[in-house]
Amino acid sequence: MNYEQIRSMASAGINFFSDGTGEFDCITQPGSVEIVGGIEIEKPEIKVKIKGLVRAPRTREVDGETIRVTDKLGVFNADIELKNGYQIDIDGERYVMVETRPIRPTSITVAYRPIMRRIAVHG
């Protein structure tokens, strides 16, 4: 079976269902401040664009532990490797990938189906 072809078919399907506009900012490294010699040096966050679509979970999918009511579920192409802990901006709100759930029948990743949880903002 040609999994590279299946991967390109999955990307074509994602492009079709996301209307060609399903690009999201994925933060692979959050910004931080480092103190060097008594001077604060700001490190910017590192972002990449990922292509996919996002939806809310169905009521029957919510179990309160793995998937919560406020979570988002997504399908993203495998052009960029997604990892647990990466953050994503969805409609002006930031979510963290708690489970990336790669679709990987062999050593080739076809797509990702992450569970994303909203990050609480305090203050």
C-alpha positions as CSV (number, residue, x, y, z in Angstrom):
1,M,0.0,0.0,0.0
2,N,1.3,3.4,-0.9
3,Y,1.0,5.5,2.3
4,E,2.6,8.6,0.6
5,Q,-0.4,8.6,-1.8
6,I,-2.8,8.2,1.1
7,R,-1.1,11.1,2.9
8,S,-1.6,13.3,-0.1
9,M,-5.2,12.2,-0.4
10,A,-5.7,13.1,3.3
11,S,-4.2,16.6,2.7
12,A,-6.5,17.1,-0.3
13,G,-9.5,16.1,1.8
14,I,-8.4,18.5,4.6
15,N,-8.0,21.3,2.0
16,F,-11.5,20.6,0.6
17,F,-13.3,20.5,4.0
18,S,-11.4,23.6,5.4
19,D,-12.4,25.6,2.3
20,G,-8.8,26.3,1.6
21,T,-8.7,28.8,4.5
22,G,-8.0,26.4,7.4
23,E,-4.6,27.8,8.5
24,F,-3.8,28.1,12.2
25,D,-0.9,29.5,14.1
26,C,0.8,26.7,16.0
27,I,3.2,27.8,18.7
28,T,6.0,25.3,19.0
29,Q,7.9,27.3,21.7
30,P,6.1,29.9,23.9
31,G,7.8,33.2,24.4
32,S,9.8,33.8,27.6
33,V,12.2,36.2,29.4
34,E,15.7,35.2,30.2
35,I,18.0,37.2,32.5
36,V,21.5,37.5,31.3
37,G,23.9,39.6,33.3
38,G,21.1,41.3,35.1
39,I,19.4,42.4,31.9
40,E,16.0,40.9,30.8
41,I,16.2,39.5,27.3
42,E,12.8,38.7,25.7
43,K,12.7,35.5,23.6
44,P,9.8,35.6,21.1
45,E,7.5,32.7,20.6
46,I,8.1,30.4,17.6
47,K,5.1,29.9,15.4
48,V,4.4,27.8,12.3
49,K,1.3,27.6,10.1
50,I,-0.6,24.3,10.1
51,K,-3.4,23.3,7.8
52,G,-6.5,21.6,9.0
53,L,-10.0,21.9,10.5
54,V,-11.4,22.2,14.0
55,R,-14.7,21.1,15.5
56,A,-16.4,20.8,18.9
57,P,-16.8,17.3,20.3
58,R,-20.2,15.6,20.0
59,T,-22.0,15.0,23.3
60,R,-21.4,11.2,23.1
61,E,-17.7,11.8,22.7
62,V,-17.3,13.7,25.9
63,D,-16.2,11.5,28.8
64,G,-15.1,14.2,31.2
65,E,-11.5,13.0,31.4
66,T,-10.0,12.4,27.9
67,I,-12.4,14.7,26.1
68,R,-14.1,17.6,28.0
69,V,-17.1,19.7,26.8
70,T,-14.8,22.8,26.3
71,D,-12.2,20.9,24.2
72,K,-11.8,21.1,20.5
73,L,-11.1,18.3,18.1
74,G,-9.1,18.7,14.9
75,V,-7.7,17.1,11.8
76,F,-4.4,18.4,10.5
77,N,-2.2,17.4,7.7
78,A,1.2,15.8,8.5
79,D,3.4,18.4,6.8
80,I,4.6,19.5,10.3
81,E,5.1,17.1,13.1
82,L,2.7,18.0,16.0
83,K,3.6,17.2,19.6
84,N,1.8,17.2,22.9
85,G,2.1,20.6,24.5
86,Y,2.1,22.7,21.3
87,Q,-0.3,25.6,21.4
88,I,-2.7,26.7,18.7
89,D,-4.7,29.9,18.2
90,I,-8.4,29.2,17.3
91,D,-10.8,32.1,16.9
92,G,-8.6,34.4,19.1
93,E,-8.4,31.8,21.9
94,R,-5.3,29.7,22.8
95,Y,-5.5,26.0,23.1
96,V,-2.9,23.4,24.0
97,M,-2.6,20.0,22.3
98,V,-3.1,17.4,25.1
99,E,-3.1,14.4,22.8
100,T,-2.0,14.6,19.1
101,R,-3.3,11.2,18.1
102,P,-1.3,10.7,14.9
103,I,-2.8,8.5,12.1
104,R,0.2,6.3,11.5
105,P,-0.4,2.9,10.0
106,T,3.3,2.4,9.3
107,S,6.3,4.7,9.8
108,I,4.6,7.3,7.7
109,T,2.2,9.7,9.5
110,V,-0.8,10.4,7.3
111,A,-2.5,13.1,9.5
112,Y,-3.1,14.2,13.1
113,R,-6.4,14.2,15.1
114,P,-5.5,16.2,18.2
115,I,-7.5,16.9,21.3
116,M,-7.0,20.6,22.2
117,R,-7.8,22.1,25.6
118,R,-8.4,25.8,26.2
119,I,-5.6,27.5,28.2
120,A,-6.9,29.4,31.2
121,V,-5.9,33.0,31.3
122,H,-5.8,34.6,34.7
123,G,-5.5,38.2,35.7
